[in-house]
Amino acid sequence: MSHWESTGQSDEWYTPPWVFKALGCSFDLDVAAPTVGAFVPAEKRITANSLSEAWEGFVWMNPPFGARNSLTAWLAKFFDHGNGIALTPDRTSAPWFRDAFRRADMVLFTPKIRFLRPDGTEGVSPSNGTALFAAGQRAVAALHSAHRAGAGILAMPVAA
């Protein structure tokens, strides 16, 4: 079991600022914001479980990685919303990942992003690489920007 699958661990891990610099964009809403301190360039934040709230505008989603299938509901809502960027582990063998890949407009596979602890120090999680999913053309443009900045490998799903 990898670190992100461990139960009982904190979900308070922050995406480092270099990710947002590489994306070169800001967001209308962070739908899974930490309770304190964050580097996400977003106008609004939802810190509670936002799965039951309305999302508006261009969203950033770095949901709690939690247990094995906990991302399914988050990704379903993200793709139904259709406008933003989602960060997940790159679990290409997982059914939830394959479903998300098919729904994405583009995906950027990143090297291991070392998330930051609430005190700002770099952690050792996750133990694997991550993926940024684009929904909508603004998100696709941001992933192209991150690719040009050397932040990963672009992939475009092929329609069946």
C-alpha positions in Angstrom: 0.0 0.0 0.0 1.5 3.3 -1.0 1.5 6.3 1.3 -1.4 8.0 -0.3 -3.6 5.0 0.3 -2.8 4.9 4.0 -5.7 5.5 6.3 -5.6 7.8 9.2 -3.0 10.1 7.6 -3.6 13.8 7.4 -5.2 15.2 4.2 -3.5 18.6 4.9 -0.9 18.5 2.2 -0.4 21.5 -0.1 0.4 21.7 -3.8 3.7 23.6 -4.0 3.7 27.0 -5.7 5.9 25.9 -8.6 3.0 23.9 -10.0 0.8 27.0 -10.3 3.7 29.0 -11.8 4.1 26.3 -14.5 0.4 26.3 -15.2 0.4 30.1 -15.6 -3.2 30.6 -14.6 -5.4 31.5 -11.7 -8.7 29.9 -10.6 -12.1 31.0 -9.7 -12.5 28.3 -7.0 -10.4 25.8 -5.1 -12.9 23.1 -4.4 -10.8 21.1 -1.8 -8.9 23.9 -0.1 -6.9 23.2 3.1 -8.2 24.7 6.3 -5.2 27.0 6.6 -2.4 28.3 4.4 -2.5 27.5 0.7 -0.6 28.5 -2.4 -3.5 28.1 -4.8 -4.2 31.3 -6.8 -7.9 31.1 -6.4 -10.5 33.8 -5.7 -12.7 31.5 -3.6 -12.1 28.4 -1.5 -14.3 25.6 -0.2 -12.6 24.0 2.8 -15.4 21.6 3.8 -16.6 18.6 1.7 -17.5 20.5 -1.5 -19.1 17.4 -3.1 -22.5 18.7 -1.8 -21.9 22.3 -2.9 -22.3 24.0 -6.3 -19.0 24.7 -8.2 -18.7 27.8 -10.4 -16.1 29.0 -12.8 -12.6 27.6 -13.5 -11.8 25.2 -10.6 -8.6 23.7 -9.1 -9.1 20.3 -7.5 -6.5 18.6 -5.4 -8.9 16.3 -3.4 -8.0 14.2 -0.4 -6.3 11.2 -1.8 -7.6 9.0 1.0 -8.4 5.3 0.4 -8.2 3.4 -2.9 -11.5 4.5 -4.5 -12.1 7.8 -2.6 -11.3 9.9 -5.7 -14.2 8.4 -7.8 -16.9 10.9 -6.5 -14.5 13.8 -6.7 -13.6 13.1 -10.3 -17.2 12.5 -11.4 -18.2 15.9 -10.1 -15.1 17.5 -11.6 -15.8 16.2 -15.1 -19.5 16.9 -14.8 -18.5 20.5 -14.0 -16.3 20.5 -17.0 -14.0 23.5 -16.3 -10.8 23.2 -14.4 -7.7 21.2 -13.5 -7.6 18.2 -11.2 -4.5 16.7 -9.5 -4.5 13.0 -8.7 -2.0 10.1 -8.3 -1.0 8.6 -11.6 -2.6 5.2 -10.9 -3.0 4.2 -14.6 -4.0 0.6 -13.6 -6.9 1.8 -11.4 -10.4 1.8 -12.9 -11.1 5.3 -11.6 -8.0 6.6 -13.3 -8.9 5.0 -16.7 -12.4 6.4 -16.4 -11.0 9.9 -15.7 -8.5 9.6 -18.5 -11.3 8.9 -21.0 -13.3 12.0 -19.8 -10.3 14.4 -19.8 -9.5 16.8 -22.6 -5.8 16.4 -21.8 -3.6 14.9 -19.1 -0.2 16.0 -17.9 1.8 13.3 -16.2 4.2 15.0 -13.7 7.2 13.7 -11.9 6.6 13.2 -8.1 5.3 16.4 -6.7 6.5 16.7 -3.2 3.5 18.2 -1.3 4.1 20.7 1.5 3.1 20.2 5.1 1.1 22.9 6.8 4.3 24.3 8.3 5.7 24.8 4.7 8.3 22.0 4.8 8.4 19.5 2.0 7.0 16.1 2.6 8.0 12.8 1.1 4.5 12.0 -0.3 3.3 10.9 -2.6 5.4 7.8 -3.4 4.5 7.9 -7.0 4.0 10.5 -9.8 0.9 12.6 -10.2 -1.4 13.6 -13.1 -3.1 16.8 -13.9 -6.4 16.3 -15.7 -7.8 19.1 -17.9 -11.5 19.8 -18.4 -12.1 22.6 -20.9 -10.0 24.6 -23.2 -8.6 27.0 -20.6 -7.3 24.0 -18.7 -5.8 22.5 -21.8 -3.9 25.8 -22.4 -2.6 25.7 -18.8 -1.4 22.1 -19.2 0.4 23.1 -22.4 2.1 26.0 -20.5 3.2 23.5 -17.7 4.5 21.1 -20.4 6.6 24.0 -21.9 7.9 24.8 -18.4 9.2 21.2 -18.1 6.5 20.0 -15.6 5.6 16.7 -17.3 4.5 14.7 -20.3 1.3 15.6 -22.1 -1.2 12.9 -23.2 -4.4 13.4 -25.1 -7.1 10.7 -24.8 -8.3 9.3 -28.1 -12.0 9.1 -28.7 -13.3 5.6 -29.3 
